[in-house]
């Protein structure tokens, strides 16, 4: 059996992956949390909403903030929450690399690996079910063995939003979320594993750069923007003489959002020491934002150097939840 390195998997087009274990659990909601007319939308107007939210659950010890944020969104939007635990037994196969191991020994290694994975999945599932009951949202549980990146991308394509926990230094979760962002076609919500406060998207900062990615991010975030109490559209000027046009662009987008019932204002700010991501994070703190919305960049060498660095920095150093679209 040949093992394909994870790095090679990430660079290839996503292929079909078989799921060897699939468990579903549903819990009916106990109360309705549909926002009243006028809460971010005009009376009698239908509100666009998320209806199927996916949360990637890797470990019960660190999943809490991302799981709670996903459940809060599911309750607010009357959506189904799908908890996905994807795992691979590549480590067991790698143990046999370089030397002959008879089939019986290999079977024993794989069996032990599956027992360990099943115990871990059971702990994560118990936490997931507990949060479903506490937040009174319907849910489905999936535990899938396979190439983790492939499984995540395929499942994210079947959801309206994919939620990931994010460690202080990024790590594997950041790489997986990055792959899903650029290959699934769906928005990704990053939630720090050590947030400064509970998830609260009532005040949202939108990083606007007048690009296709920024426009896509705003479109994908409309369900959240329309329910927010206040939205600030911020355009970062990387040069001193760019402040006036940046402000005009932000104000134009704020007027557009107002047509969708969003309580938005526009502003411009300077890049701090050339670091756009620092300016966005500091502006989020000053505004009291509980969520940052930006477009995710990543294709093309020049764009990766100039703009992709912002995306990558937020994947590895976000201090508040960030919604990205590509």
Phi and psi restraints in degrees (value plus and minus 20) as a CYANA .aco file:
   2 UNK   PHI    -116.4   -76.4
   2 UNK   PSI     115.4   155.4
   3 UNK   PHI    -119.5   -79.5
   3 UNK   PSI     105.3   145.3
   4 UNK   PHI    -111.6   -71.6
   4 UNK   PSI     101.4   141.4
   5 UNK   PHI     -77.8   -37.8
   5 UNK   PSI     126.8   166.8
   6 UNK   PHI     -79.8   -39.8
   6 UNK   PSI     -57.2   -17.2
   7 UNK   PHI     -83.0   -43.0
   7 UNK   PSI     -58.0   -18.0
   8 UNK   PHI     -89.5   -49.5
   8 UNK   PSI     -54.9   -14.9
   9 UNK   PHI     -81.8   -41.8
   9 UNK   PSI     -59.7   -19.7
  10 UNK   PHI     -85.1   -45.1
  10 UNK   PSI     -50.7   -10.7
  11 UNK   PHI    -106.0   -66.0
  11 UNK   PSI     -33.7     6.3
  12 UNK   PHI    -109.8   -69.8
  12 UNK   PSI     141.0   181.0
  13 UNK   PHI     -85.1   -45.1
  13 UNK   PSI     124.1   164.1
  14 UNK   PHI     -89.4   -49.4
  14 UNK   PSI     109.8   149.8
  15 UNK   PHI    -130.3   -90.3
  15 UNK   PSI     150.8   190.8
  16 UNK   PHI     -85.4   -45.4
  16 UNK   PSI     118.5   158.5
  17 UNK   PHI    -145.6  -105.6
  17 UNK   PSI     116.5   156.5
  18 UNK   PHI    -105.9   -65.9
  18 UNK   PSI     122.5   162.5
  19 UNK   PHI    -124.7   -84.7
  19 UNK   PSI      96.8   136.8
  20 UNK   PHI    -107.5   -67.5
  20 UNK   PSI     -34.7     5.3
  21 UNK   PHI    -161.6  -121.6
  21 UNK   PSI     103.1   143.1
  22 UNK   PHI    -159.2  -119.2
  22 UNK   PSI      96.1   136.1
  23 UNK   PHI    -142.0  -102.0
  23 UNK   PSI     113.8   153.8
  24 UNK   PHI    -142.3  -102.3
  24 UNK   PSI     114.6   154.6
  25 UNK   PHI    -155.3  -115.3
  25 UNK   PSI     110.7   150.7
  26 UNK   PHI    -139.9   -99.9
  26 UNK   PSI     120.9   160.9
  27 UNK   PHI    -147.2  -107.2
  27 UNK   PSI     106.9   146.9
  28 UNK   PHI     -96.4   -56.4
  28 UNK   PSI     122.1   162.1
  29 UNK   PHI     -86.4   -46.4
  29 UNK   PSI     128.0   168.0
  30 UNK   PHI    -119.1   -79.1
  30 UNK   PSI     -36.1     3.9
  31 UNK   PHI    -172.7  -132.7
  31 UNK   PSI     139.3   179.3
  32 UNK   PHI    -114.9   -74.9
  32 UNK   PSI     116.2   156.2
  33 UNK   PHI    -147.5  -107.5
  33 UNK   PSI       7.9    47.9
  34 UNK   PHI     -84.6   -44.6
  34 UNK   PSI     105.5   145.5
  35 UNK   PHI     -83.4   -43.4
  35 UNK   PSI     125.1   165.1
  36 UNK   PHI     -90.8   -50.8
  36 UNK   PSI     134.0   174.0
  37 UNK   PHI     -78.2   -38.2
  37 UNK   PSI     116.4   156.4
  38 UNK   PHI      81.5   121.5
  38 UNK   PSI     -37.3     2.7
  39 UNK   PHI    -104.5   -64.5
  39 UNK   PSI      56.1    96.1
  40 UNK   PHI      69.7   109.7
  40 UNK   PSI     -15.4    24.6
  41 UNK   PHI    -172.8  -132.8
  41 UNK   PSI     138.5   178.5
  42 UNK   PHI     -96.1   -56.1
  42 UNK   PSI     130.6   170.6
  43 UNK   PHI     -79.1   -39.1
  43 UNK   PSI     117.9   157.9
  44 UNK   PHI      59.8    99.8
  44 UNK   PSI     -21.1    18.9
  45 UNK   PHI    -117.5   -77.5
  45 UNK   PSI     114.5   154.5
  46 UNK   PHI     -92.6   -52.6
  46 UNK   PSI     114.0   154.0
  47 UNK   PHI    -117.3   -77.3
  47 UNK   PSI     105.8   145.8
  48 UNK   PHI     -82.9   -42.9
  48 UNK   PSI     124.6   164.6
  49 UNK   PHI    -172.6  -132.6
  49 UNK   PSI     139.3   179.3
  50 UNK   PHI     -97.8   -57.8
  50 UNK   PSI     118.5   158.5
  51 UNK   PHI    -141.4  -101.4
  51 UNK   PSI     -34.9     5.1
  52 UNK   PHI    -164.7  -124.7
  52 UNK   PSI      88.7   128.7
  53 UNK   PHI    -131.7   -91.7
  53 UNK   PSI     112.8   152.8
  54 UNK   PHI    -127.7   -87.7
  54 UNK   PSI     112.9   152.9
  55 UNK   PHI    -142.8  -102.8
  55 UNK   PSI     107.3   147.3
  56 UNK   PHI    -104.5   -64.5
  56 UNK   PSI     103.1   143.1
  57 UNK   PHI    -136.4   -96.4
  57 UNK   PSI      94.0   134.0
  58 UNK   PHI    -124.5   -84.5
  58 UNK   PSI     -55.1   -15.1
  59 UNK   PHI    -176.1  -136.1
  59 UNK   PSI     112.4   152.4
  60 UNK   PHI     -78.9   -38.9
  60 UNK   PSI     -50.7   -10.7
  61 UNK   PHI     -89.6   -49.6
  61 UNK   PSI     -47.0    -7.0
  62 UNK   PHI    -139.3   -99.3
  62 UNK   PSI     -26.3    13.7
  63 UNK   PHI     -97.8   -57.8
  63 UNK   PSI     -35.7     4.3
  64 UNK   PHI     -68.6   -28.6
  64 UNK   PSI     -77.2   -37.2
  65 UNK   PHI     -81.0   -41.0
  65 UNK   PSI     -62.7   -22.7
  66 UNK   PHI     -86.1   -46.1
  66 UNK   PSI     -62.4   -22.4
  67 UNK   PHI     -83.2   -43.2
  67 UNK   PSI     -63.7   -23.7
  68 UNK   PHI     -85.0   -45.0
  68 UNK   PSI     -62.1   -22.1
  69 UNK   PHI     -82.7   -42.7
  69 UNK   PSI     -63.1   -23.1
  70 UNK   PHI     -83.2   -43.2
  70 UNK   PSI     -60.0   -20.0
  71 UNK   PHI     -87.3   -47.3
  71 UNK   PSI     -58.9   -18.9
  72 UNK   PHI     -81.1   -41.1
  72 UNK   PSI     -64.8   -24.8
  73 UNK   PHI     -83.8   -43.8
  73 UNK   PSI     -61.6   -21.6
  74 UNK   PHI     -81.5   -41.5
  74 UNK   PSI     -59.9   -19.9
  75 UNK   PHI     -87.5   -47.5
  75 UNK   PSI     -64.5   -24.5
  76 UNK   PHI     -84.4   -44.4
  76 UNK   PSI     -52.3   -12.3
  77 UNK   PHI    -127.1   -87.1
  77 UNK   PSI     -11.4    28.6
  78 UNK   PHI      31.3    71.3
  78 UNK   PSI      28.2    68.2
  79 UNK   PHI    -125.9   -85.9
  79 UNK   PSI     141.3   181.3
  80 UNK   PHI    -105.6   -65.6
  80 UNK   PSI     119.3   159.3
  81 UNK   PHI    -129.1   -89.1
  81 UNK   PSI     102.7   142.7
  82 UNK   PHI    -125.6   -85.6
  82 UNK   PSI     100.8   140.8
  83 UNK   PHI    -114.1   -74.1
  83 UNK   PSI     102.4   142.4
  84 UNK   PHI    -137.9   -97.9
  84 UNK   PSI     101.7   141.7
  85 UNK   PHI    -133.5   -93.5
  85 UNK   PSI      87.1   127.1
  86 UNK   PHI    -124.8   -84.8
  86 UNK   PSI     114.4   154.4
  87 UNK   PHI    -164.3  -124.3
  87 UNK   PSI     138.1   178.1
  88 UNK   PHI    -148.0  -108.0
  88 UNK   PSI     129.0   169.0
  89 UNK   PHI    -123.4   -83.4
  89 UNK   PSI       5.8    45.8
  90 UNK   PHI     -77.8   -37.8
  90 UNK   PSI     -53.5   -13.5
  91 UNK   PHI     -82.2   -42.2
  91 UNK   PSI     -54.8   -14.8
  92 UNK   PHI     -89.6   -49.6
  92 UNK   PSI     -57.5   -17.5
  93 UNK   PHI     -91.4   -51.4
  93 UNK   PSI     -56.7   -16.7
  94 UNK   PHI     -84.8   -44.8
  94 UNK   PSI     -46.2    -6.2
  95 UNK   PHI     -84.0   -44.0
  95 UNK   PSI     -43.5    -3.5
  96 UNK   PHI    -115.0   -75.0
  96 UNK   PSI     -22.6    17.4
  97 UNK   PHI     -89.8   -49.8
  97 UNK   PSI     116.4   156.4
  98 UNK   PHI      71.6   111.6
  98 UNK   PSI     -26.6    13.4
  99 UNK   PHI    -172.5  -132.5
  99 UNK   PSI     139.2   179.2
 100 UNK   PHI    -100.6   -60.6
 100 UNK   PSI     112.8   152.8
 101 UNK   PHI    -149.1  -109.1
 101 UNK   PSI     108.3   148.3
 102 UNK   PHI     -87.8   -47.8
 102 UNK   PSI     136.8   176.8
 103 UNK   PHI     -76.4   -36.4
 103 UNK   PSI     -55.9   -15.9
 104 UNK   PHI     -85.2   -45.2
 104 UNK   PSI     -61.1   -21.1
 105 UNK   PHI     -86.5   -46.5
 105 UNK   PSI     -61.8   -21.8
 106 UNK   PHI     -82.7   -42.7
 106 UNK   PSI     -61.9   -21.9
 107 UNK   PHI     -80.9   -40.9
 107 UNK   PSI     -59.5   -19.5
 108 UNK   PHI     -85.5   -45.5
 108 UNK   PSI     -60.7   -20.7
 109 UNK   PHI     -82.2   -42.2
 109 UNK   PSI     -65.0   -25.0
 110 UNK   PHI     -87.3   -47.3
 110 UNK   PSI     -58.9   -18.9
 111 UNK   PHI     -82.7   -42.7
 111 UNK   PSI     -62.8   -22.8
 112 UNK   PHI     -85.0   -45.0
 112 UNK   PSI     -59.8   -19.8
 113 UNK   PHI     -81.1   -41.1
 113 UNK   PSI     -60.5   -20.5
 114 UNK   PHI     -89.9   -49.9
 114 UNK   PSI     -55.7   -15.7
 115 UNK   PHI     -84.1   -44.1
 115 UNK   PSI     -63.5   -23.5
 116 UNK   PHI     -82.7   -42.7
 116 UNK   PSI     -63.2   -23.2
 117 UNK   PHI     -85.2   -45.2
 117 UNK   PSI     -57.6   -17.6
 118 UNK   PHI     -86.4   -46.4
 118 UNK   PSI     -59.7   -19.7
 119 UNK   PHI     -84.3   -44.3
 119 UNK   PSI     -62.1   -22.1
 120 UNK   PHI     -84.9   -44.9
 120 UNK   PSI     -63.5   -23.5
 121 UNK   PHI     -82.6   -42.6
 121 UNK   PSI     -56.7   -16.7
 122 UNK   PHI     -83.7   -43.7
 122 UNK   PSI     -58.9   -18.9
 123 UNK   PHI     -85.1   -45.1
 123 UNK   PSI     -63.6   -23.6
 124 UNK   PHI     -86.1   -46.1
 124 UNK   PSI     -61.6   -21.6
 125 UNK   PHI     -82.1   -42.1
 125 UNK   PSI     -61.1   -21.1
 126 UNK   PHI     -81.7   -41.7
 126 UNK   PSI     -62.1   -22.1
 127 UNK   PHI     -85.5   -45.5
 127 UNK   PSI     -61.1   -21.1
 128 UNK   PHI     -80.7   -40.7
 128 UNK   PSI     -68.5   -28.5
 129 UNK   PHI     -83.3   -43.3
 129 UNK   PSI     -57.2   -17.2
 130 UNK   PHI     -83.2   -43.2
 130 UNK   PSI     -63.4   -23.4
 131 UNK   PHI     -88.4   -48.4
 131 UNK   PSI     -56.9   -16.9
 132 UNK   PHI     -77.4   -37.4
 132 UNK   PSI     -65.7   -25.7
 133 UNK   PHI     -86.5   -46.5
 133 UNK   PSI     -61.2   -21.2
 134 UNK   PHI     -85.3   -45.3
 134 UNK   PSI     -58.9   -18.9
 135 UNK   PHI    -111.7   -71.7
 135 UNK   PSI     -27.0    13.0
 136 UNK   PHI      36.5    76.5
 136 UNK   PSI      35.3    75.3
 137 UNK   PHI    -144.7  -104.7
 137 UNK   PSI     130.3   170.3
 138 UNK   PHI     -94.8   -54.8
 138 UNK   PSI     127.4   167.4
 139 UNK   PHI    -171.7  -131.7
 139 UNK   PSI     145.3   185.3
 140 UNK   PHI    -156.6  -116.6
 140 UNK   PSI     119.4   159.4
 141 UNK   PHI    -129.5   -89.5
 141 UNK   PSI     115.1   155.1
 142 UNK   PHI    -154.8  -114.8
 142 UNK   PSI     108.5   148.5
 143 UNK   PHI    -140.2  -100.2
 143 UNK   PSI      96.0   136.0
 144 UNK   PHI    -147.0  -107.0
 144 UNK   PSI     107.4   147.4
 145 UNK   PHI    -112.6   -72.6
 145 UNK   PSI     112.0   152.0
 146 UNK   PHI     142.6   182.6
 146 UNK   PSI    -192.1  -152.1
 147 UNK   PHI     -86.5   -46.5
 147 UNK   PSI      94.3   134.3
 148 UNK   PHI     -78.5   -38.5
 148 UNK   PSI     -65.4   -25.4
 149 UNK   PHI     -82.4   -42.4
 149 UNK   PSI     -60.7   -20.7
 150 UNK   PHI     -84.5   -44.5
 150 UNK   PSI     -67.2   -27.2
 151 UNK   PHI     -79.7   -39.7
 151 UNK   PSI     -66.1   -26.1
 152 UNK   PHI     -83.1   -43.1
 152 UNK   PSI     -64.1   -24.1
 153 UNK   PHI     -84.3   -44.3
 153 UNK   PSI     -64.7   -24.7
 154 UNK   PHI     -83.0   -43.0
 154 UNK   PSI     -63.8   -23.8
 155 UNK   PHI     -90.2   -50.2
 155 UNK   PSI     -55.3   -15.3
 156 UNK   PHI     -84.4   -44.4
 156 UNK   PSI     -52.1   -12.1
 157 UNK   PHI     -85.6   -45.6
 157 UNK   PSI     -38.6     1.4
 158 UNK   PHI    -116.5   -76.5
 158 UNK   PSI     -11.1    28.9
 159 UNK   PHI    -144.5  -104.5
 159 UNK   PSI     146.1   186.1
 160 UNK   PHI    -107.3   -67.3
 160 UNK   PSI     -43.1    -3.1
 161 UNK   PHI    -176.3  -136.3
 161 UNK   PSI     117.7   157.7
 162 UNK   PHI    -132.4   -92.4
 162 UNK   PSI     109.6   149.6
 163 UNK   PHI    -131.1   -91.1
 163 UNK   PSI     113.5   153.5
 164 UNK   PHI    -150.0  -110.0
 164 UNK   PSI     122.2   162.2
 165 UNK   PHI     -98.9   -58.9
 165 UNK   PSI     133.2   173.2
 166 UNK   PHI    -156.1  -116.1
 166 UNK   PSI      99.4   139.4
 167 UNK   PHI     -93.5   -53.5
 167 UNK   PSI     147.9   187.9
 168 UNK   PHI     -80.5   -40.5
 168 UNK   PSI     -55.2   -15.2
 169 UNK   PHI    -126.5   -86.5
 169 UNK   PSI      -4.5    35.5
 170 UNK   PHI      63.5   103.5
 170 UNK   PSI    -108.1   -68.1
 171 UNK   PHI      53.9    93.9
 171 UNK   PSI    -177.7  -137.7
 172 UNK   PHI     -80.8   -40.8
 172 UNK   PSI     -59.7   -19.7
 173 UNK   PHI     -79.9   -39.9
 173 UNK   PSI     -59.7   -19.7
 174 UNK   PHI     -84.2   -44.2
 174 UNK   PSI     -61.0   -21.0
 175 UNK   PHI     -85.7   -45.7
 175 UNK   PSI     -60.7   -20.7
 176 UNK   PHI     -85.5   -45.5
 176 UNK   PSI     -64.2   -24.2
 177 UNK   PHI     -82.8   -42.8
 177 UNK   PSI     -58.2   -18.2
 178 UNK   PHI     -82.6   -42.6
 178 UNK   PSI     -63.3   -23.3
 179 UNK   PHI     -82.0   -42.0
 179 UNK   PSI     -64.1   -24.1
 180 UNK   PHI     -84.3   -44.3
 180 UNK   PSI     -61.3   -21.3
 181 UNK   PHI     -78.1   -38.1
 181 UNK   PSI     -65.9   -25.9
 182 UNK   PHI    -109.3   -69.3
 182 UNK   PSI     -32.2     7.8
 183 UNK   PHI    -139.2   -99.2
 183 UNK   PSI     -32.9     7.1
 184 UNK   PHI    -111.9   -71.9
 184 UNK   PSI     -45.4    -5.4
 185 UNK   PHI      60.5   100.5
 185 UNK   PSI      -9.5    30.5
 186 UNK   PHI    -142.0  -102.0
 186 UNK   PSI     135.7   175.7
 187 UNK   PHI     -90.7   -50.7
 187 UNK   PSI     135.2   175.2
 188 UNK   PHI    -145.0  -105.0
 188 UNK   PSI     114.8   154.8
 189 UNK   PHI    -128.9   -88.9
 189 UNK   PSI     100.2   140.2
 190 UNK   PHI    -118.8   -78.8
 190 UNK   PSI     108.4   148.4
 191 UNK   PHI    -141.3  -101.3
 191 UNK   PSI      98.2   138.2
 192 UNK   PHI     -77.2   -37.2
 192 UNK   PSI     120.5   160.5
 193 UNK   PHI     -91.6   -51.6
 193 UNK   PSI     -38.2     1.8
 194 UNK   PHI    -146.7  -106.7
 194 UNK   PSI      49.5    89.5
 195 UNK   PHI     -89.4   -49.4
 195 UNK   PSI     133.6   173.6
 196 UNK   PHI     -97.6   -57.6
 196 UNK   PSI     -38.3     1.7
 197 UNK   PHI    -179.0  -139.0
 197 UNK   PSI     144.0   184.0
 198 UNK   PHI     -80.7   -40.7
 198 UNK   PSI     134.2   174.2
 199 UNK   PHI     -80.9   -40.9
 199 UNK   PSI     104.6   144.6
 200 UNK   PHI    -170.3  -130.3
 200 UNK   PSI      76.4   116.4
 201 UNK   PHI    -109.6   -69.6
 201 UNK   PSI      10.2    50.2
 202 UNK   PHI     -94.9   -54.9
 202 UNK   PSI     -43.6    -3.6
 203 UNK   PHI    -142.2  -102.2
 203 UNK   PSI     103.2   143.2
 204 UNK   PHI    -147.2  -107.2
 204 UNK   PSI     113.4   153.4
 205 UNK   PHI    -123.0   -83.0
 205 UNK   PSI     110.3   150.3
 206 UNK   PHI    -129.3   -89.3
 206 UNK   PSI     100.6   140.6
 207 UNK   PHI    -103.7   -63.7
 207 UNK   PSI      89.9   129.9
 208 UNK   PHI    -128.2   -88.2
 208 UNK   PSI     106.4   146.4
 209 UNK   PHI    -148.2  -108.2
 209 UNK   PSI      -4.2    35.8
 210 UNK   PHI      35.4    75.4
 210 UNK   PSI      25.4    65.4
 211 UNK   PHI    -146.6  -106.6
 211 UNK   PSI     147.2   187.2
 212 UNK   PHI     -78.4   -38.4
 212 UNK   PSI     -62.9   -22.9
 213 UNK   PHI     -84.0   -44.0
 213 UNK   PSI     -60.2   -20.2
 214 UNK   PHI     -85.2   -45.2
 214 UNK   PSI     -61.8   -21.8
 215 UNK   PHI     -83.2   -43.2
 215 UNK   PSI     -59.7   -19.7
 216 UNK   PHI     -85.1   -45.1
 216 UNK   PSI     -60.1   -20.1
 217 UNK   PHI     -82.3   -42.3
 217 UNK   PSI     -63.0   -23.0
 218 UNK   PHI     -85.4   -45.4
 218 UNK   PSI     -61.2   -21.2
 219 UNK   PHI     -82.0   -42.0
 219 UNK   PSI     -65.4   -25.4
 220 UNK   PHI     -87.3   -47.3
 220 UNK   PSI     -49.0    -9.0
 221 UNK   PHI    -109.5   -69.5
 221 UNK   PSI     -21.2    18.8
 222 UNK   PHI     -72.5   -32.5
 222 UNK   PSI     -60.8   -20.8
 223 UNK   PHI     -77.1   -37.1
 223 UNK   PSI     -54.9   -14.9
 224 UNK   PHI     -99.0   -59.0
 224 UNK   PSI     -61.8   -21.8
 225 UNK   PHI     -82.9   -42.9
 225 UNK   PSI     -57.3   -17.3
 226 UNK   PHI     -92.6   -52.6
 226 UNK   PSI     -43.0    -3.0
 227 UNK   PHI    -112.5   -72.5
 227 UNK   PSI     -29.3    10.7
 228 UNK   PHI     -92.5   -52.5
 228 UNK   PSI     131.1   171.1
 229 UNK   PHI     -98.3   -58.3
 229 UNK   PSI     -50.5   -10.5
 230 UNK   PHI    -174.1  -134.1
 230 UNK   PSI     117.5   157.5
 231 UNK   PHI    -149.2  -109.2
 231 UNK   PSI     109.7   149.7
 232 UNK   PHI    -132.2   -92.2
 232 UNK   PSI     100.8   140.8
 233 UNK   PHI    -113.0   -73.0
 233 UNK   PSI      97.1   137.1
 234 UNK   PHI    -138.7   -98.7
 234 UNK   PSI     106.0   146.0
 235 UNK   PHI    -128.4   -88.4
 235 UNK   PSI     104.6   144.6
 236 UNK   PHI    -110.9   -70.9
 236 UNK   PSI     104.2   144.2
 237 UNK   PHI    -114.1   -74.1
 237 UNK   PSI      99.5   139.5
 238 UNK   PHI    -104.6   -64.6
 238 UNK   PSI     -28.4    11.6
 239 UNK   PHI    -152.7  -112.7
 239 UNK   PSI     131.1   171.1
 240 UNK   PHI     -80.0   -40.0
 240 UNK   PSI     -58.9   -18.9
 241 UNK   PHI    -102.3   -62.3
 241 UNK   PSI     -14.7    25.3
 242 UNK   PHI    -119.2   -79.2
 242 UNK   PSI     -18.9    21.1
 243 UNK   PHI     -83.8   -43.8
 243 UNK   PSI     -64.5   -24.5
 244 UNK   PHI     -84.2   -44.2
 244 UNK   PSI     -69.8   -29.8
 245 UNK   PHI     -85.3   -45.3
 245 UNK   PSI     -52.7   -12.7
 246 UNK   PHI     -83.9   -43.9
 246 UNK   PSI     -62.0   -22.0
 247 UNK   PHI     -84.2   -44.2
 247 UNK   PSI     -61.1   -21.1
 248 UNK   PHI     -83.2   -43.2
 248 UNK   PSI     -60.7   -20.7
 249 UNK   PHI     -85.0   -45.0
 249 UNK   PSI     -62.7   -22.7
 250 UNK   PHI     -85.5   -45.5
 250 UNK   PSI     -61.8   -21.8
 251 UNK   PHI     -86.7   -46.7
 251 UNK   PSI     -55.4   -15.4
 252 UNK   PHI     -83.8   -43.8
 252 UNK   PSI     -62.2   -22.2
 253 UNK   PHI     -87.1   -47.1
 253 UNK   PSI     -58.2   -18.2
 254 UNK   PHI     -80.3   -40.3
 254 UNK   PSI     -60.3   -20.3
 255 UNK   PHI     -85.2   -45.2
 255 UNK   PSI     -59.2   -19.2
 256 UNK   PHI     -82.0   -42.0
 256 UNK   PSI     -64.2   -24.2
 257 UNK   PHI     -84.7   -44.7
 257 UNK   PSI     -53.1   -13.1
 258 UNK   PHI     -80.6   -40.6
 258 UNK   PSI     -50.8   -10.8
 259 UNK   PHI     -85.8   -45.8
 259 UNK   PSI     -41.5    -1.5
 260 UNK   PHI    -116.5   -76.5
 260 UNK   PSI      -8.7    31.3
 261 UNK   PHI      62.5   102.5
 261 UNK   PSI      -4.0    36.0
 262 UNK   PHI    -110.9   -70.9
 262 UNK   PSI     112.3   152.3
 263 UNK   PHI    -104.5   -64.5
 263 UNK   PSI      64.0   104.0
 264 UNK   PHI    -138.1   -98.1
 264 UNK   PSI     130.5   170.5
 265 UNK   PHI    -151.4  -111.4
 265 UNK   PSI     136.3   176.3
 266 UNK   PHI    -135.8   -95.8
 266 UNK   PSI     128.4   168.4
 267 UNK   PHI    -178.3  -138.3
 267 UNK   PSI     145.1   185.1
 268 UNK   PHI    -146.0  -106.0
 268 UNK   PSI     133.3   173.3
 269 UNK   PHI    -166.8  -126.8
 269 UNK   PSI     135.4   175.4
 270 UNK   PHI    -102.4   -62.4
 270 UNK   PSI     130.6   170.6
 271 UNK   PHI     -89.9   -49.9
 271 UNK   PSI     119.2   159.2
 272 UNK   PHI    -115.8   -75.8
 272 UNK   PSI      90.2   130.2
 273 UNK   PHI      36.4    76.4
 273 UNK   PSI      12.4    52.4
 274 UNK   PHI      59.2    99.2
 274 UNK   PSI     -19.3    20.7
 275 UNK   PHI    -120.2   -80.2
 275 UNK   PSI      81.7   121.7
 276 UNK   PHI     -83.4   -43.4
 276 UNK   PSI     -59.3   -19.3
 277 UNK   PHI     -83.1   -43.1
 277 UNK   PSI     -56.4   -16.4
 278 UNK   PHI     -85.6   -45.6
 278 UNK   PSI     -60.1   -20.1
 279 UNK   PHI     -83.4   -43.4
 279 UNK   PSI     -60.2   -20.2
 280 UNK   PHI     -86.4   -46.4
 280 UNK   PSI     -64.1   -24.1
 281 UNK   PHI     -87.9   -47.9
 281 UNK   PSI     -61.0   -21.0
 282 UNK   PHI     -86.9   -46.9
 282 UNK   PSI     -59.4   -19.4
 283 UNK   PHI     -86.1   -46.1
 283 UNK   PSI     -55.5   -15.5
 284 UNK   PHI     -82.1   -42.1
 284 UNK   PSI     -63.5   -23.5
 285 UNK   PHI     -85.3   -45.3
 285 UNK   PSI     -62.9   -22.9
 286 UNK   PHI     -83.5   -43.5
 286 UNK   PSI     -54.7   -14.7
 287 UNK   PHI    -102.1   -62.1
 287 UNK   PSI     -31.9     8.1
 288 UNK   PHI      52.6    92.6
 288 UNK   PSI      10.0    50.0
 289 UNK   PHI     -92.0   -52.0
 289 UNK   PSI     121.4   161.4
 290 UNK   PHI    -120.6   -80.6
 290 UNK   PSI     -21.3    18.7
 291 UNK   PHI    -175.5  -135.5
 291 UNK   PSI     120.2   160.2
 292 UNK   PHI    -135.1   -95.1
 292 UNK   PSI     113.3   153.3
 293 UNK   PHI    -137.8   -97.8
 293 UNK   PSI     105.1   145.1
 294 UNK   PHI    -165.2  -125.2
 294 UNK   PSI     144.2   184.2
 295 UNK   PHI    -104.0   -64.0
 295 UNK   PSI     127.1   167.1
 296 UNK   PHI    -122.0   -82.0
 296 UNK   PSI     103.6   143.6
 297 UNK   PHI    -125.9   -85.9
 297 UNK   PSI     134.3   174.3
 298 UNK   PHI    -195.1  -155.1
 298 UNK   PSI     -32.6     7.4
 299 UNK   PHI    -125.0   -85.0
 299 UNK   PSI     119.4   159.4
 300 UNK   PHI      74.6   114.6
 300 UNK   PSI     108.5   148.5
 301 UNK   PHI     -82.1   -42.1
 301 UNK   PSI     -64.4   -24.4
 302 UNK   PHI     -85.8   -45.8
 302 UNK   PSI     -65.3   -25.3
 303 UNK   PHI     -84.8   -44.8
 303 UNK   PSI     -54.5   -14.5
 304 UNK   PHI     -85.2   -45.2
 304 UNK   PSI     -59.9   -19.9
 305 UNK   PHI     -89.4   -49.4
 305 UNK   PSI     -61.4   -21.4
 306 UNK   PHI    -105.6   -65.6
 306 UNK   PSI     -65.5   -25.5
 307 UNK   PHI    -130.4   -90.4
 307 UNK   PSI     -54.1   -14.1
 308 UNK   PHI     -82.2   -42.2
 308 UNK   PSI     -44.9    -4.9
 309 UNK   PHI     -82.7   -42.7
 309 UNK   PSI     -51.6   -11.6
 310 UNK   PHI     -85.3   -45.3
 310 UNK   PSI     -68.8   -28.8
 311 UNK   PHI     -78.4   -38.4
 311 UNK   PSI     -68.0   -28.0
 312 UNK   PHI     -85.2   -45.2
 312 UNK   PSI     -58.2   -18.2
 313 UNK   PHI     -83.8   -43.8
 313 UNK   PSI     -59.6   -19.6
 314 UNK   PHI     -89.4   -49.4
 314 UNK   PSI     -51.6   -11.6
 315 UNK   PHI     -84.8   -44.8
 315 UNK   PSI     -45.5    -5.5
 316 UNK   PHI    -132.6   -92.6
 316 UNK   PSI     -25.5    14.5
 317 UNK   PHI    -169.5  -129.5
 317 UNK   PSI       5.5    45.5
 318 UNK   PHI     -88.2   -48.2
 318 UNK   PSI     116.4   156.4
 319 UNK   PHI    -124.7   -84.7
 319 UNK   PSI     -22.3    17.7
 320 UNK   PHI    -165.2  -125.2
 320 UNK   PSI     144.4   184.4
 321 UNK   PHI     -78.3   -38.3
 321 UNK   PSI     120.5   160.5
 322 UNK   PHI    -150.3  -110.3
 322 UNK   PSI     107.8   147.8
 323 UNK   PHI    -121.9   -81.9
 323 UNK   PSI     104.5   144.5
 324 UNK   PHI    -141.9  -101.9
 324 UNK   PSI     126.6   166.6
 325 UNK   PHI    -154.4  -114.4
 325 UNK   PSI     131.4   171.4
